[in-house]
Amino acid sequence: MSNLPALQEIEVMEKVFELEQRKAKAMIQSNILPQNFRNIGDVIVLNEMSRNLQIPVVLLAQQMYIVHGKVGFSGQFAIALLNKAVELGKIDKWNYETNGKAVRVVAKRGED
């Protein structure tokens, strides 16, 4: 039994990763990305998030911030993401709750 398909898959994954690194290096050299995304690792993660959220990487980068290693979004952008999810049928509705110190978003799918 040959491991040829598994080896070919690994080679493809390596090529994809090399391409991601080259693209990240080019993006780092631009002046469009915010300063906190000026390293290859962050840009690779940013690209992955961009693909998953189906949002252009530059738009995503300009609406994100990082605090103690956790990603946050501007309030306007979070609302836009939720509205897009409703529009695409991923959720049926959303609302927010606040206790004066924090805001919690509640998204619902299906009947209550």
Phi and psi in degrees as GROMACS dihedral restraints (atoms count N, CA, C in turn):
[ dihedral_restraints ]
;  ai    aj    ak    al  type     phi  dphi    fc
    3     4     5     6     1   -96.4    20    10
    4     5     6     7     1   146.4    20    10
    6     7     8     9     1   -96.1    20    10
    7     8     9    10     1    14.8    20    10
    9    10    11    12     1   -56.5    20    10
   10    11    12    13     1   -48.6    20    10
   12    13    14    15     1   -59.7    20    10
   13    14    15    16     1   -40.3    20    10
   15    16    17    18     1   -64.8    20    10
   16    17    18    19     1   -40.5    20    10
   18    19    20    21     1   -66.3    20    10
   19    20    21    22     1   -39.7    20    10
   21    22    23    24     1   -64.4    20    10
   22    23    24    25     1   -39.2    20    10
   24    25    26    27     1   -63.8    20    10
   25    26    27    28     1   -40.7    20    10
   27    28    29    30     1   -63.9    20    10
   28    29    30    31     1   -42.2    20    10
   30    31    32    33     1   -62.3    20    10
   31    32    33    34     1   -41.2    20    10
   33    34    35    36     1   -63.9    20    10
   34    35    36    37     1   -44.2    20    10
   36    37    38    39     1   -61.5    20    10
   37    38    39    40     1   -39.1    20    10
   39    40    41    42     1   -63.9    20    10
   40    41    42    43     1   -42.7    20    10
   42    43    44    45     1   -64.5    20    10
   43    44    45    46     1   -41.0    20    10
   45    46    47    48     1   -63.0    20    10
   46    47    48    49     1   -43.6    20    10
   48    49    50    51     1   -64.3    20    10
   49    50    51    52     1   -40.8    20    10
   51    52    53    54     1   -62.2    20    10
   52    53    54    55     1   -41.2    20    10
   54    55    56    57     1   -64.0    20    10
   55    56    57    58     1   -42.8    20    10
   57    58    59    60     1   -58.1    20    10
   58    59    60    61     1   -42.3    20    10
   60    61    62    63     1   -64.7    20    10
   61    62    63    64     1   -42.1    20    10
   63    64    65    66     1   -63.9    20    10
   64    65    66    67     1   -42.4    20    10
   66    67    68    69     1   -64.1    20    10
   67    68    69    70     1   -41.1    20    10
   69    70    71    72     1   -62.8    20    10
   70    71    72    73     1   -42.2    20    10
   72    73    74    75     1   -60.8    20    10
   73    74    75    76     1   -41.1    20    10
   75    76    77    78     1   -65.0    20    10
   76    77    78    79     1   -40.9    20    10
   78    79    80    81     1   -66.4    20    10
   79    80    81    82     1   -37.5    20    10
   81    82    83    84     1   -61.3    20    10
   82    83    84    85     1   -34.4    20    10
   84    85    86    87     1   -75.4    20    10
   85    86    87    88     1   -13.4    20    10
   87    88    89    90     1   -79.3    20    10
   88    89    90    91     1   163.6    20    10
   90    91    92    93     1   -98.5    20    10
   91    92    93    94     1     5.5    20    10
   93    94    95    96     1   -82.8    20    10
   94    95    96    97     1   -37.2    20    10
   96    97    98    99     1   -72.1    20    10
   97    98    99   100     1   140.5    20    10
   99   100   101   102     1   -59.2    20    10
  100   101   102   103     1   155.4    20    10
  102   103   104   105     1   -56.1    20    10
  103   104   105   106     1   -33.5    20    10
  105   106   107   108     1   -74.8    20    10
  106   107   108   109     1    -0.6    20    10
  108   109   110   111     1  -115.2    20    10
  109   110   111   112     1    43.4    20    10
  111   112   113   114     1  -106.7    20    10
  112   113   114   115     1    34.3    20    10
  114   115   116   117     1  -137.9    20    10
  115   116   117   118     1   154.4    20    10
  117   118   119   120     1   -60.0    20    10
  118   119   120   121     1   -43.4    20    10
  120   121   122   123     1   -60.3    20    10
  121   122   123   124     1   -46.2    20    10
  123   124   125   126     1   -63.8    20    10
  124   125   126   127     1   -38.5    20    10
  126   127   128   129     1   -69.7    20    10
  127   128   129   130     1   -36.5    20    10
  129   130   131   132     1   -63.8    20    10
  130   131   132   133     1   -43.7    20    10
  132   133   134   135     1   -64.8    20    10
  133   134   135   136     1   -41.9    20    10
  135   136   137   138     1   -59.1    20    10
  136   137   138   139     1   -43.5    20    10
  138   139   140   141     1   -61.9    20    10
  139   140   141   142     1   -40.7    20    10
  141   142   143   144     1   -64.0    20    10
  142   143   144   145     1   -44.3    20    10
  144   145   146   147     1   -63.1    20    10
  145   146   147   148     1   -39.3    20    10
  147   148   149   150     1   -60.2    20    10
  148   149   150   151     1   -44.3    20    10
  150   151   152   153     1   -64.0    20    10
  151   152   153   154     1   -45.1    20    10
  153   154   155   156     1   -65.0    20    10
  154   155   156   157     1   -39.4    20    10
  156   157   158   159     1   -86.8    20    10
  157   158   159   160     1    -9.6    20    10
  159   160   161   162     1    57.2    20    10
  160   161   162   163     1    49.6    20    10
  162   163   164   165     1  -130.5    20    10
  163   164   165   166     1   137.9    20    10
  165   166   167   168     1   -54.4    20    10
  166   167   168   169     1   138.5    20    10
  168   169   170   171     1   -60.3    20    10
  169   170   171   172     1   -38.7    20    10
  171   172   173   174     1   -67.3    20    10
  172   173   174   175     1   -42.6    20    10
  174   175   176   177     1   -60.7    20    10
  175   176   177   178     1   -44.9    20    10
  177   178   179   180     1   -60.5    20    10
  178   179   180   181     1   -47.2    20    10
  180   181   182   183     1   -60.7    20    10
  181   182   183   184     1   -36.8    20    10
  183   184   185   186     1   -76.8    20    10
  184   185   186   187     1   -13.3    20    10
  186   187   188   189     1  -108.0    20    10
  187   188   189   190     1    -0.7    20    10
  189   190   191   192     1  -103.4    20    10
  190   191   192   193     1   153.8    20    10
  192   193   194   195     1  -143.4    20    10
  193   194   195   196     1   159.4    20    10
  195   196   197   198     1  -125.8    20    10
  196   197   198   199     1   127.2    20    10
  198   199   200   201     1  -128.2    20    10
  199   200   201   202     1   118.8    20    10
  201   202   203   204     1    51.3    20    10
  202   203   204   205     1    42.1    20    10
  204   205   206   207     1    79.4    20    10
  205   206   207   208     1     5.0    20    10
  207   208   209   210     1  -111.4    20    10
  208   209   210   211     1   137.8    20    10
  210   211   212   213     1   -83.7    20    10
  211   212   213   214     1   138.6    20    10
  213   214   215   216     1  -133.2    20    10
  214   215   216   217     1   160.8    20    10
  216   217   218   219     1  -123.6    20    10
  217   218   219   220     1   155.7    20    10
  219   220   221   222     1   -62.8    20    10
  220   221   222   223     1   153.6    20    10
  222   223   224   225     1   -59.9    20    10
  223   224   225   226     1   -43.6    20    10
  225   226   227   228     1   -60.6    20    10
  226   227   228   229     1   -40.6    20    10
  228   229   230   231     1   -69.8    20    10
  229   230   231   232     1   -39.8    20    10
  231   232   233   234     1   -61.4    20    10
  232   233   234   235     1   -41.2    20    10
  234   235   236   237     1   -63.6    20    10
  235   236   237   238     1   -42.1    20    10
  237   238   239   240     1   -62.2    20    10
  238   239   240   241     1   -40.3    20    10
  240   241   242   243     1   -62.5    20    10
  241   242   243   244     1   -43.5    20    10
  243   244   245   246     1   -65.1    20    10
  244   245   246   247     1   -42.7    20    10
  246   247   248   249     1   -63.9    20    10
  247   248   249   250     1   -36.7    20    10
  249   250   251   252     1   -65.5    20    10
  250   251   252   253     1   -40.3    20    10
  252   253   254   255     1   -62.4    20    10
  253   254   255   256     1   -38.3    20    10
  255   256   257   258     1   -65.7    20    10
  256   257   258   259     1   -46.4    20    10
  258   259   260   261     1   -59.1    20    10
  259   260   261   262     1   -38.2    20    10
  261   262   263   264     1   -84.6    20    10
  262   263   264   265     1    -2.7    20    10
  264   265   266   267     1    80.0    20    10
  265   266   267   268     1    14.8    20    10
  267   268   269   270     1   -78.0    20    10
  268   269   270   271     1   -31.6    20    10
  270   271   272   273     1  -133.9    20    10
  271   272   273   274     1   158.9    20    10
  273   274   275   276     1   -92.0    20    10
  274   275   276   277     1   -35.6    20    10
  276   277   278   279     1  -162.0    20    10
  277   278   279   280     1   165.7    20    10
  279   280   281   282     1  -146.6    20    10
  280   281   282   283     1   158.5    20    10
  282   283   284   285     1  -152.0    20    10
  283   284   285   286     1   170.6    20    10
  285   286   287   288     1  -128.1    20    10
  286   287   288   289     1   155.0    20    10
  288   289   290   291     1  -127.2    20    10
  289   290   291   292     1   145.5    20    10
  291   292   293   294     1  -136.6    20    10
  292   293   294   295     1   148.1    20    10
  294   295   296   297     1  -115.3    20    10
  295   296   297   298     1    16.0    20    10
  297   298   299   300     1    92.7    20    10
  298   299   300   301     1   -23.7    20    10
  300   301   302   303     1  -110.7    20    10
  301   302   303   304     1   -32.9    20    10
  303   304   305   306     1  -140.8    20    10
  304   305   306   307     1   159.4    20    10
  306   307   308   309     1  -115.8    20    10
  307   308   309   310     1   135.2    20    10
  309   310   311   312     1  -121.2    20    10
  310   311   312   313     1   127.8    20    10
  312   313   314   315     1   -95.6    20    10
  313   314   315   316     1   136.2    20    10
  315   316   317   318     1  -120.5    20    10
  316   317   318   319     1   116.4    20    10
  318   319   320   321     1  -105.9    20    10
  319   320   321   322     1   140.1    20    10
  321   322   323   324     1  -125.3    20    10
  322   323   324   325     1   146.3    20    10
  324   325   326   327     1  -128.0    20    10
  325   326   327   328     1   130.5    20    10
  327   328   329   330     1    84.2    20    10
  328   329   330   331     1  -175.6    20    10
  330   331   332   333     1   -73.6    20    10
  331   332   333   334     1   149.1    20    10
